[in-house]
């Protein structure tokens, strides 16, 4: 189960190939990962609050195993950081879904990458010439 939450090599390669800064690529990876976590949390009809995300993470053996497999410590500080990361990415996913007029939990990797890539391009185009 945990490997289905992480990016596959071809998905990472797709994000790496996008015309974005490293920061935007990181945000894209986090959004894809968060989408998978939120789908696991069954956040079907509404976004989850940070408290609901944290509670699910605390109770999920799969999320704990994922962290430990990565050599990270499972503690309160990390849990708070992880909760904030998923909550922030959830807001990005809601924005993407609104822009694309699709249900937020149905977003695809391609839709997420294309949206972040378009946002990165818009930032570059807005720079003074």
BAVEX-413437 format. One record per residue: residue in one letter; y, x, z of N, C-alpha, C in turn. Coordinates in steps of 0.05 Angstrom, whole numbers, padded with zeros to 5 digits, always signed. Atoms other than C-alpha are relative to their C-alpha. Layout:
N
AYXZYXZYXZ;...
//
This chain:
129
X-00024+00016+00000+00000+00000+00000+00025+00017+00000;X-00024-00016-00002+00050+00055+00017+00008+00012-00026;X-00007-00013+00026+00046+00088-00051+00014-00019-00019;X-00013+00020+00018+00067+00023-00085+00030-00003+00006;X-00028+00002-00007+00133+00027-00048+00017+00023-00010;X-00014-00023+00010+00151+00096-00072+00002+00000-00030;X-00003-00001+00029+00174+00113-00141-00023+00015-00013;X+00020-00014+00015+00121+00132-00191+00014+00022-00016;X-00012-00022+00015+00132+00197-00230+00016-00009-00025;X-00014+00010+00025+00151+00159-00294+00026-00015+00008;X-00024+00014-00009+00201+00117-00254+00021+00020+00008;X-00019-00021-00007+00233+00179-00225+00011+00014-00025;X-00009-00013+00025+00236+00210-00294+00020-00018-00014;X-00019+00019+00012+00271+00147-00320+00027+00002+00013;X-00025-00002-00014+00323+00152-00266+00013+00027-00005;X-00011-00026+00006+00331+00227-00277+00013+00002-00027;X-00010-00001+00027+00343+00215-00351+00026-00016-00003;X-00024+00016+00002+00400+00166-00337+00025+00017+00001;X-00026-00015+00001+00471+00189-00350+00017-00007+00024;X-00013+00006-00025+00494+00189-00278+00002+00026+00016;X-00001-00022-00019+00515+00236-00223-00024-00001+00018;X+00022-00001-00020+00465+00258-00171+00003-00022+00021;X-00006+00021-00020+00498+00211-00122-00009-00028-00011;X+00008+00026+00012+00488+00151-00169-00030-00002-00004;X+00030+00000+00003+00416+00171-00183-00013-00005+00027;X+00010+00005-00027+00404+00173-00108+00002-00029+00007;X-00005+00028-00006+00435+00104-00100-00020-00018-00016;X+00018+00015+00017+00391+00079-00157-00028+00001+00012;X+00026-00003-00013+00328+00107-00124-00002-00017+00026;X+00000+00015-00025+00347+00076-00057-00002-00030-00006;X+00001+00029+00007+00359+00008-00091-00028-00008-00008;X+00027+00007+00009+00291+00009-00125-00019-00001+00024;X+00017-00001-00023+00257+00030-00061+00005-00024+00018;X-00007+00022-00017+00295-00022-00020-00010-00027-00012;X+00010+00025+00012+00277-00077-00070-00030-00003+00006;X+00029+00002-00006+00203-00061-00060-00004-00006+00029;X+00003+00006-00028+00212-00061+00015+00007-00030+00005;X-00008+00028-00004+00249-00128+00013-00020-00019-00011;X+00022+00017+00011+00195-00158-00031-00023-00001+00020;X+00021+00000-00020+00144-00136+00021+00008-00016+00025;X-00009+00015-00023+00187-00168+00075+00002-00030-00005;X+00000+00028+00008+00183-00233+00037+00028-00013+00003;X-00028+00010-00001+00259-00241+00033+00005-00016-00025;X+00000+00014+00025+00249-00293-00020+00024-00017-00004;X-00021+00019+00005+00302-00345-00010+00028+00008+00008;X-00027-00009-00009+00359-00306+00022-00002+00029+00007;X-00001-00028-00010+00381-00236+00039-00007+00000+00030;X+00006-00003-00028+00357-00210+00106+00023+00013+00015;X-00020-00014-00016+00403-00190+00162-00011+00027+00008;X+00009-00026-00008+00401-00119+00187-00019-00002+00023;X+00019+00004-00023+00367-00144+00251-00028-00008-00010;X+00026+00009+00011+00312-00178+00209-00014+00024-00013;X+00012-00023+00013+00302-00115+00168-00011+00019+00021;X+00009-00018-00021+00298-00072+00231-00026-00010+00014;X+00023+00012-00013+00249-00120+00264-00025+00003-00017;X+00023-00002+00018+00204-00120+00203-00010+00029-00001;X+00008-00028+00001+00205-00044+00199-00014+00008+00025;X+00013-00006-00026+00187-00039+00273-00028-00010+00001;X+00026+00013-00002+00128-00085+00264-00019+00008-00022;X+00016-00007+00023+00103-00057+00198-00015+00026+00003;X+00016-00025-00001+00046-00007+00204+00003+00015-00026;X-00003-00014+00026+00055+00008+00130+00026+00016-00001;X-00025-00014+00001+00128+00027+00138-00002+00025+00019;X+00003-00022-00018+00111+00071+00198-00018+00022-00013;X+00017-00019+00013+00054+00104+00159+00015+00015-00022;X-00015-00013+00022+00100+00117+00100+00019+00022+00011;X-00018-00020-00012+00150+00153+00145-00016+00024+00010;X+00016-00022-00010+00097+00194+00179-00013+00017-00022;X+00012-00014+00023+00064+00212+00112+00020+00019-00012;X-00021-00017+00011+00131+00242+00091+00008+00022+00019;X-00006-00021-00020+00132+00287+00153+00024-00006+00016;X-00024+00007-00015+00189+00249+00185-00008-00012+00027;X+00005+00011-00027+00195+00226+00257+00006-00029+00000;X-00004+00028-00003+00188+00153+00273+00013-00004+00028;X-00014+00005-00025+00241+00142+00326+00023-00019-00004;X-00021+00019+00001+00299+00096+00342+00023+00008-00019;X-00022-00010+00016+00351+00139+00308-00007-00003-00030;X+00008+00002+00028+00311+00142+00243-00002-00029-00008;X+00003+00028+00006+00296+00068+00246+00027-00013-00005;X-00027+00010+00004+00371+00053+00252+00010+00009-00027;X-00009-00011+00026+00386+00098+00192-00014-00014-00022;X+00016+00013+00021+00330+00067+00151+00009-00029-00004;X-00009+00028+00001+00353-00003+00168+00027-00002-00015;X-00026+00000+00013+00424+00013+00146-00002+00006-00030;X+00004-00008+00028+00400+00045+00081-00011-00024-00016;X+00011+00023+00014+00358-00016+00062+00020-00023-00001;X-00020+00021+00000+00413-00065+00083+00022+00006-00021;X-00021-00008+00020+00465-00027+00041-00010-00004-00028;X+00012+00003+00027+00418-00025-00019-00003-00030-00007;X+00003+00028+00004+00405-00099-00010+00026-00012-00011;X-00026+00010+00010+00480-00112-00020+00004+00008-00029;X-00002-00009+00029+00478-00071-00085-00018-00017-00017;X+00019+00016+00015+00417-00110-00108+00012-00029-00005;X-00013+00026+00003+00454-00176-00095+00022+00000-00021;X-00021-00003+00020+00513-00151-00136-00011+00002-00028;X+00013-00003+00026+00468-00130-00193-00010-00027-00010;X+00012+00026+00008+00432-00197-00193+00021-00020-00007;X-00022+00018+00006+00497-00235-00192+00012+00007-00027;X-00011-00009+00026+00525-00193-00250-00019-00008-00023;X+00020+00005+00021+00460-00203-00290-00009-00029+00000;X+00008+00028-00003+00451-00276-00267-00030-00003+00000;X+00029+00002-00004+00379-00265-00246-00006-00001+00030;X+00007-00001-00029+00343-00276-00179-00002+00029+00009;X-00002-00027-00009+00355-00214-00138-00027+00014+00005;X+00026-00012-00005+00282-00202-00119-00016+00004-00026;X+00013-00003+00026+00263-00206-00193+00011+00023-00017;X-00012-00022+00015+00305-00146-00214-00022+00020-00008;X+00019-00021+00010+00267-00094-00255+00013+00028+00003;X-00009-00027+00000+00272-00019-00253+00021+00004-00022;X-00019-00003+00022+00306-00021-00321+00026-00013+00005;X-00025+00014-00006+00357-00072-00299+00017+00015+00020;X-00014-00015-00021+00375-00032-00237+00011+00026-00011;X-00010-00025+00012+00380+00034-00275+00023-00005-00019;X-00021+00006+00020+00421+00003-00331+00026-00008+00014;X-00024+00009-00014+00469-00029-00281+00014+00025+00013;X-00012-00024-00012+00480+00036-00242+00011+00019-00021;X-00009-00017+00021+00487+00074-00307+00027-00011-00012;X-00025+00012+00010+00540+00025-00332+00023+00003+00020;X-00020-00004-00021+00577+00030-00266+00010+00029+00000;X-00008-00029+00001+00576+00106-00270+00018+00005-00024;X-00016-00004+00024+00603+00103-00341+00028-00012+00004;X-00026+00013-00005+00658+00055-00320+00018+00018+00018;X-00015-00018-00017+00679+00104-00265+00011+00023-00016;X-00009-00022+00016+00683+00160-00315+00022-00008-00019;X-00020+00010+00019+00721+00118-00366+00026-00006+00014;X-00024+00007-00014+00771+00099-00312+00016+00025+00009;X-00014-00025-00007+00789+00172-00298+00023+00005-00018;X-00023-00006+00018+00857+00194-00324-00009+00021-00021;X+00007-00018+00022+00851+00229-00390+00020+00022-00004;
//
